[in-house]
């Protein structure tokens, strides 16, 4: 018999603010450390998490797009975030390790995509990880290429995903 999956806490969506950036950086690094070993080497996990330490770059990563934050209802706890820039590029997409595989990521991405489409963006793109690729595929994105390139000085495979109007 399968163990029951814990329920996802009540949550709401709101647009990210500058004040959220340090907590989003912590969520990002925590996610990288908690989930990275599933598909990355220890050096890759360390490199991935380290990006959150460069607060100027991380701030641009979050605030350089329209970024939506999932927040636990009645709490300051942040559960995830997703941002799409003015050109239709998904710039960020992270869910707290304890909230994965329960629909939160799908809801975050879906909301960000809906806002982008309301703004007239018809084509969307993203660079996905092994974690996010299935969520993008379920949202209608298709794999267009795979590249291996350095990030924070360590080589990673990245998946280019694109979504065009039906």
N, C-alpha and C positions, 0 to 999 in steps of 0.2 A: 504494500500500500504506500502511495506517495504521501510525503508529509505535506500538510497544508501550507500554502505560500502565505506569508504574513500580508495583511492587507496594507494597501497604500494609504498613508494618512490623508485626511482632507487637505486640499491645497487650492491655491488660487494663482492666477497669472497676473503679472504686472510688468511694466517696462523697467529695465535696469537703470540705476542711477549711478553717478560717480561714487556715492557712499557704499555701493554694493561691491565695488571692484576688489577690495582686499578679501572679502568673504568669498567671492567667486573664485579668486585665485586659490584660496585654501581648499575650496570644493574641487577645483581642477586638479590640484596636486594630490589631494586625498584619493580622488578617483583613479588617477594614474598609478599611484602606489598600491591601491587595493585591488585593482583589476588588471593591471599591466602584465603581471606574471602569466596570465592566461595565454598570451600570444607573443610576448616580447621577452627579450633577454634582460637580465638585471641591469646592464648598461643602458639599454633602451628605456627601461622603466625610469631609471634615475634621470636620464636626459629629458624624457617627456615631462616628468614632474618638475624639473628644474626651470622650465619655461615660466612657471608662475612666480618665480623669484624676481624676475625682471619686471618690476611694477609698471614702468613706463610702457614697455612692449605689451604687457598684459592689458593695461588700461586701453591701449589702442585696439587690441584684439576684441575687447568687449564693447567699448564705446564708439568704435569706428563703424558700427553697424546698429541697426535697430535690434536690440537684444531683449528677449523676454525671459523673465525669471519665474520659476515655480517656487512658491513659498508655502510652507506649512501653515494651515489656517490657525489663526490665533497665536502665532509664534513668529519669531524673527528668523527661524531656521529656513535656509535656502536648500531646495531639493534638486535643482537643476537649472540650466539656462540654454538658450538657443538664439543666435543672432544671424540675421541676413542683411547684407549691405545693399546700397542703392543700385548695384548692378545685378542683384539676384544671386550673389555668392553666399552660401551658408558659411559664415565665418567661425561660428562656435556651436557646439552641441555636446553638452555634458549632463549627466544625471548622477546624483550621489550614488555611491556603490550600493547602499542598502535599499535603493529604490529602483534598481534596474529590473527589467523584464516583467514590469507590471503596468505598462501602458503610459507611463509618464513621458518617456522620450518620444513616443509616437504622438502624444498630445501636444507636447512642446513644439516639435517639428511641424506638425499639422497647423498649429496656430500661426507660427512664423511664416509658413508658406501661404496661408490664407491672407495674411496682412500684405505680404509681398505681391500676391496676385491682385488684391484690391488696389494696390498702388500702380498696377499696370505692368508688372513684371511677368512675362510669359515664360521665359526660360530661366531655370534655376540650376546652379551648379554647386558642387561641394568636393572637397578632398576628404575622403572617409578613411577610417581605421577599420581593422577587423571587427571592432565592437559596433561601430555605427553603420557599417555597410548594409547589414540586413534591414535596419530600420529605414534607411534611404530606399532600398529596393522595394520594401512594402509600400512606400510613399510614391512609387512610380518612377524613381530615378533608375537609370541604367548605367552600368559600368562602361566607360568609354576607353579607359587605359589604366595601366598600372605602371608606376614609376618607383624606382629606388633612388632615394636621395638623402642627403644629410639633414638632420634636424638637431640643433643644439650639439653639433659635432658627432652625431651617431647616425648610421645609416638605417633608414626605415623604408618599408614598402608603403606606398600610398595609393589609394584607389580614387580615380577621377570618376565622379558620378554626375550625371546630368539628367535634367527633366525638362521635356518640352511639352507644349500644350497638346492635348489629345486630338 
